[in-house]
Amino acid sequence: MVATALPLREDLSVDYDAYAEHVRWLIDNGCDGVVPNGSLGEYQTLTAEERARVVTTAVEAAGDGARVMPGVAAYGSAESRRWADQAAEAGAGSVLLLPPNAYRADAAAVRAHYAEVAKAGLPVVAYNNPIDTKVDLVPALLAELHAAGHIVAVKEFSGDVRRAYEIAELAPSLDLLIGADDVLLELAVAGAVGWIAGYPNALPQATAALYRAAVAKDLDTAVPLYKSLHSLLRWDSKTEFVQAIKLSMDIAGRPGGPVRPPRAPLSGDIETAVRAATEKALADGLR
């Protein structure tokens, strides 16, 4: 499932036609579905009208709502619930939900947050990103949320691959999804059954091949491909990930384009590094 970047025109308006084409292109090139309105989709900068239209555009372009998992993160639980209701009305198959991110919520607040959004009736995938939210969905808490019926899976972005084994012990039926591109192989080997991915926006065929080899434990295929791609994949875990992935998209002939403030264009050194890694991947035949 690709966390889709959102094409913007030079005036920073959303190019919905380009976005629809991008969703179709990703699916045609080996990806299973899309995750609109995640951080990579710059959801924090969108108006309510834009955010809703991104979801409806993705569902229509994908041709199957089961392929679409909108992000429904918001400062308040009621707002996240409204976005989950909107996703359901649009025909999406599931939603991706961060914990409360306006303050450092305790376990009781986290439980209430996920319980509220689960009332929308769609399967909820928890998103653990303690780096940005300062709220850590530790394995024991994830097991509680799963046992209560409030989540079906977790996108794990902590970077701590050891957690995969504890999650499997505490909640064997909770699906583990790879949340950061640069730990894909490690989490796949540890039992992950999905990937919410960034770099397929630029190189869908190569990254899909890597993912499928990794989850199949075909290390003879996966390891060399992982090494070839890792200089790009690691940008998914850096502060500049949106700009980096959009630059790679531009180089690969995809609709990347500008970003909205407060994000700014990449600095010279970073742009040079991303450009070099992308051009090398393309020269090596990775698409």
Buried (B, 14 or more C-beta within 10 A) or exposed (E): BBBBBBBBEEEEEBBBEBBBBBBBBBBEBBBBBBBBBBBBBBBBBBEEEBBBBBBBBBBBBBEEBEBBBBBBBBEEBEBBBBBBBBBBEBBBBBBBBBBBBEEEBEBEBBBBBBBBBBEBEBEBBBBBBBEEBEBBBBBEBBBBBBEEEBBBBBBBBBBBBEBBEBBBEBBEEBBBBBBBBBBBBBBBBBBBEBBBBBBBBBBBBBBBBBBBBBBEEEBEBBBEBBEBBBBBBBBBBEEBBBBBBBBBBBBBEBBBBBBBEEBEEBEEEBBEBBBEBBEEBBEEEBB
